[in-house]
């Protein structure tokens, strides 16, 4: 809501705005909302990639000091990351596997914009 922050106006609302707010939420030692958000993925109210992004940032910048669902390996990865380490977690929420993402990245179907998002 605009009243939550002085820099938010009614013209800045978008699907991405809540994601930005939640990612920045984890830059301080704040409580995790992962369990609530996890349920919203299955009701269709939250995009699975947005959830994984929030969890990745919470794990990376919370430095394992704060509760949460941990890494999905989509946007942020731990130091000793193994490519299939999070495949079961990713499959549970319907994310593409690493091999599927690699196939998309190598295809001519995806635009340059997609490749910039990696």
N, C-alpha and C positions, 0 to 999 in steps of 0.2 A: 504494500500500500504506500502511496506517496507520503503519508505521515510518518512512516517508519524511518525515512532518511531524507534529509534536505535536498539531496541531489537527484531524487527520483521524481519525475513529473508524469502526468497522465499520458504523455506521448511516447514514453519509453517502455511501455509494457510489451512484452513479447514472451514466447514460450521459453526463450533462453534466460530471461531475467531471473526467475527463481533459481536456476542452476548456478548462475554467477553468485547470487547471494549465498547459497548453500556452500559453494566451494570456498568462498571467503569466510564463512562461518567457522571452518576448520582451521583457519590461520591463527586462531586463538584457542585456548583450551576450553572449548564449549562441549556440551553434551552431544552425543550422536543421536540423530533421528533415523538411523538406518533401518531399524525394525519397522517403523511406521512407513518409511519410503518403500521398503521391500514389499510390503503388502500392497502398496499402491501400484506396483509394477504389474501385479496379477489382476488387478481390477481394471487395468488399462488407463489409469490416471497419470502414470509416469512412464516415460519411455525408458526401456531397459538400458540403452546406452547412456542416458542421463544419470540413471541410478549408479551404473558402474563407474562413471566419471566422478560422481560425488564420493563414492566409496574409495576410489583410487586416491583422490586428493586428501580425504580424511586419513587414510593410511600413511600416505607419504609425508604430509605436513603435520599430522598428529604425532608422528614419530612413535607409534605404538604406545603412547601414554594415555590415549583416550579410547573408550570402547567404540566399537563399530564392526562392520562386516569385513573389513580388511580389503586387500587388493583383489581386483578382477583382471588386472594387467591390460587394461584398455588404453588409458591415457598416461598413467604413471605406473612404474614397475619397481619392485624392490631391487637392491643391488645385485643379488645373486639369482636373477630371474631365469627360470627354465621355461621355454616356450609353451609347453603343455601343462604347466604347474596349476593353472587355474581353470582348466578346461571344464571340469565338472561343475564348478560354481557358475561359469559362464553359460553352460548348457542349461542349468536350472532356470535361468532368467531369460533364455532364448537369444543370447548373444551369438554372433558368428564365432566360429573357432578360428584359431590363428591361421590354419591352412586355408580356410575359406576367405579370410581377409587377404592373405597373400595372393590367392587366385584373382580376387577382385582387383588388387593393386597391379597385377601383371596384365590384366585384360585391357582392351581398348574401349570398353564400355564406360568405364569411370572417367569422370572429367578431372582436370587438373585441380579443381577445387577439392574434390574428395581426397586426393593425394596430399594436399596441404594440411588436412585435418589429422593426419597420423601423428 
